[in-house]
């Protein structure tokens, strides 16, 4: 984890963008690299039918101020933990997408008492695409098949993020071995992918499912990497099944 000294960098804090309130299960949504919580727009109201939904923008994303030094996956996880402490959240279902799945897993390793279950949507990085060029090619291929509204959200967030901050964070995402930490986590874990997701292909999902101690792997038809935007109710149904099985 990056050491910043005694003074807290305000720009290194995650920002809560949505808090629906309510009772029942508390869901905490963590977005991926370059983007923001906006692409959870269709999943949030569905999850809110059964509990409280909190969505955040990680430091430097969603038009937020850029920290004065690069942050890694573990730094982002610590920032999420700070949000949980500030809001006095109970153990949450942490819902991460893409790089957000790495942040979710890192959070579960450092603060297991704060995590009731993990939902990993389109997790990265597939070992066959841990180089920047391979990752970019898969992202480009995915973009060709996503819905126009989802692409507009993502592109807009990339522009707000900027190339400099994206490239500052990218090495940590490429290097983080989610499968290693996942093998130490004891909470129920759901691994979800869209059936046509080139970033999180089926063999990689099976590898993660085998690595996790308590896992369920689900594939949602008619979706790609942004499965929670294309198929919010199907994604929420898989999450609900995980919660039922964990009781």
C-alpha positions in Angstrom: 0.0 0.0 0.0 1.2 3.5 -0.8 2.4 5.4 2.3 1.3 9.1 2.4 2.6 10.2 5.8 0.5 11.7 8.5 -1.5 14.2 6.5 -4.6 12.8 4.8 -4.9 13.6 1.1 -8.5 14.6 0.6 -8.2 13.6 -3.1 -7.4 10.1 -2.0 -10.8 9.6 -0.5 -13.7 7.8 -2.3 -16.9 9.8 -2.7 -20.4 8.5 -2.1 -22.5 9.2 -5.1 -25.6 7.2 -4.3 -27.1 6.1 -0.9 -30.6 4.9 -1.3 -31.1 4.3 2.5 -33.5 1.6 3.5 -33.3 -1.6 5.4 -32.2 -5.1 4.6 -29.1 -6.1 2.8 -26.5 -3.3 2.3 -24.9 -3.4 -1.1 -21.7 -1.4 -1.7 -20.9 -0.9 -5.4 -17.3 -0.4 -6.7 -16.6 0.5 -10.3 -13.7 -0.3 -12.5 -10.7 1.6 -14.0 -11.4 4.8 -15.9 -15.1 4.9 -15.2 -17.4 5.9 -12.3 -20.5 4.7 -10.4 -22.7 6.0 -13.2 -22.7 2.7 -15.1 -24.5 1.1 -12.2 -27.5 3.3 -13.0 -29.8 0.3 -14.0 -28.6 -2.1 -11.3 -29.0 0.3 -8.4 -32.8 0.6 -8.4 -33.2 -3.1 -8.8 -31.0 -3.9 -5.8 -32.7 -1.1 -3.8 -35.9 -3.1 -3.9 -34.4 -5.5 -1.3 -32.0 -3.3 0.6 -29.8 -0.2 0.9 -27.4 0.6 -2.0 -24.3 2.7 -1.6 -22.3 3.5 -4.7 -19.0 5.3 -4.7 -16.5 7.0 -7.1 -13.0 5.9 -6.4 -10.3 8.6 -6.0 -9.4 10.3 -9.3 -12.4 8.9 -11.2 -15.8 10.3 -12.1 -14.3 13.8 -12.3 -13.0 13.7 -8.8 -9.7 15.3 -7.8 -6.6 13.3 -8.7 -4.4 12.2 -5.7 -0.9 13.6 -5.7 0.6 10.2 -6.3 -0.5 6.9 -8.0 -2.8 4.6 -6.1 -2.8 0.8 -6.3 -5.6 -1.7 -5.8 -4.9 -1.9 -2.0 -5.0 1.9 -1.7 -8.4 2.0 -3.3 -9.6 -0.8 -1.0 -8.4 1.3 2.0 -10.4 4.2 0.6 -13.5 2.1 0.4 -13.0 0.9 4.0 -12.9 4.6 5.1 -16.3 5.2 3.5 -17.7 2.2 5.3 -16.3 3.5 8.6 -17.7 7.0 7.9 -21.2 5.7 7.2 -21.0 3.1 10.0 -22.0 0.4 7.5 -22.7 -3.1 8.6 -21.0 -6.0 6.9 -21.9 -5.4 3.2 -22.3 -7.3 0.0 -19.5 -5.8 -1.9 -20.3 -5.6 -5.6 -17.3 -4.9 -7.8 -17.0 -4.7 -11.5 -13.9 -5.1 -13.6 -11.0 -3.5 -11.6 -13.6 -3.0 -8.8 -13.5 -6.8 -8.3 -9.9 -6.5 -7.4 -10.6 -3.7 -5.0 -13.5 -5.8 -3.5 -11.2 -8.8 -3.0 -8.4 -6.7 -1.5 -11.0 -5.1 0.9 -12.1 -8.6 2.0 -8.5 -9.6 2.8 -7.8 -6.5 4.9 -11.2 -6.1 6.5 -13.0 -9.5 6.5 -15.3 -8.4 9.3 -16.7 -5.7 7.0 -17.7 -8.0 4.1 -20.7 -10.3 4.2 -20.4 -11.6 0.7 -18.6 -10.7 -2.6 -20.0 -10.2 -6.0 -17.4 -10.1 -8.7 -18.8 -9.0 -12.1 -16.5 -9.4 -15.1 -13.3 -9.8 -12.9 -9.9 -9.0 -14.2 -7.1 -9.8 -15.1 -7.2 -13.0 -17.2 -3.6 -14.3 -17.1 -3.7 -14.4 -20.9 -4.3 -10.6 -21.1 -2.1 -9.2 -18.3 -0.3 -7.0 -20.7 -1.5 -3.5 -21.6 -1.8 -4.2 -25.3 -3.8 -7.4 -24.9 -6.1 -5.7 -22.3 -6.7 -2.8 -24.7 -7.6 -5.1 -27.6 -10.1 -7.0 -25.5 -11.6 -3.7 -24.2 -11.9 -2.5 -27.8 -13.6 -5.7 -28.9 -16.0 -5.5 -26.0 -16.9 -1.9 -26.8 -18.1 -2.8 -30.3 -20.8 -5.0 -28.9 -22.0 -2.9 -25.9 -25.2 -0.8 -26.0 -24.9 2.8 -27.1 -26.0 4.2 -23.7 -23.4 2.2 -21.9 -20.7 3.2 -24.3 -21.6 6.9 -23.9 -21.3 6.6 -20.1 -18.0 4.8 -20.3 -16.5 7.2 -22.9 -17.6 10.2 -20.9 -16.0 8.9 -17.8 -12.8 8.1 -19.6 -12.6 11.7 -20.7 -13.2 12.9 -17.2 -10.6 10.5 -15.8 -7.9 11.5 -18.4 -5.1 9.5 -19.8 -2.6 10.4 -17.2 -4.5 9.1 -14.2 -5.7 6.0 -16.1 -2.1 5.1 -16.9 -1.0 5.8 -13.4 -3.5 3.2 -12.1 -3.1 0.7 -14.9 0.1 -1.1 -13.7 -1.5 -2.0 -10.4 -4.5 -3.5 -12.1 -2.4 -5.5 -14.5 -0.2 -6.8 -11.8 -2.8 -7.7 -9.1 -3.4 -11.4 -8.9 -7.0 -11.6 -7.8 -6.9 -15.4 -7.8 -4.2 -15.5 -5.1 -6.2 -13.4 -2.6 -9.5 -15.0 -3.6 -8.2 -18.3 -2.4 -7.9 -17.0 1.2 -11.4 -15.4 1.5 -14.1 -17.4 3.4 -17.2 -15.4 2.6 -19.7 -16.5 -0.1 -18.5 -15.3 -3.5 -20.5 -14.9 -6.7 -18.5 -14.6 -10.0 -20.6 -13.2 -12.8 -19.9 -12.7 -16.5 -21.9 -11.8 -19.6 -21.8 -14.8 -22.0 -20.0 -12.7 -24.7 -17.6 -10.9 -22.4 -14.1 -10.9 -24.0 -12.5 -9.4 -21.0 -13.7 -12.1 -18.6 -13.8 -15.2 -20.7 -15.4 -18.5 -19.4 -12.1 -20.4 -18.7 -10.9 -17.5 -16.5 -14.2 -17.6 -14.6 -13.8 -21.3 -14.1 -10.3 -20.7 -12.8 -11.5 -18.2 -10.3 -14.4 -20.4 -9.2 -11.9 -23.2 -8.5 -9.6 -20.8 -6.6 -12.4 -19.4 -4.3 -13.3 -21.3 -1.1 -17.1 -20.7 -1.4 -18.0 -19.7 -4.9 -20.8 -19.7 -7.4 -20.2 -18.9 -11.1 -23.0 -17.5 -13.1 -23.2 -16.5 -16.8 -25.9 -14.1 -18.0 -27.0 -14.5 -21.6 -27.2 -11.6 -24.0 -24.6 -9.5 -22.3 -20.9 -8.6 -22.5 -18.6 -6.9 -20.0 -21.2 -4.4 -18.8 -23.6 -7.1 -17.9 -25.0 -5.2 -14.9 -26.1 -2.4 -17.4 -27.4 -4.6 -20.1 -29.1 -7.1 -17.8 -29.7 -5.5 -14.4 -32.5 -7.8 -13.3 -30.7 -11.0 -14.3 -27.6 -9.8 -12.5 -29.6 -8.9 -9.4 -31.3 -12.3 -9.5 -27.9 -14.0 -9.4 -27.0 -11.8 -6.4 -30.2 -12.6 -4.6 -29.6 -16.3 -5.1 -26.1 -15.9 -3.5 -27.6 -14.1 -0.5 -30.3 -16.8 0.0 -27.7 -19.5 -0.1 -25.5 -17.7 2.5 -28.3 -17.6 5.1 
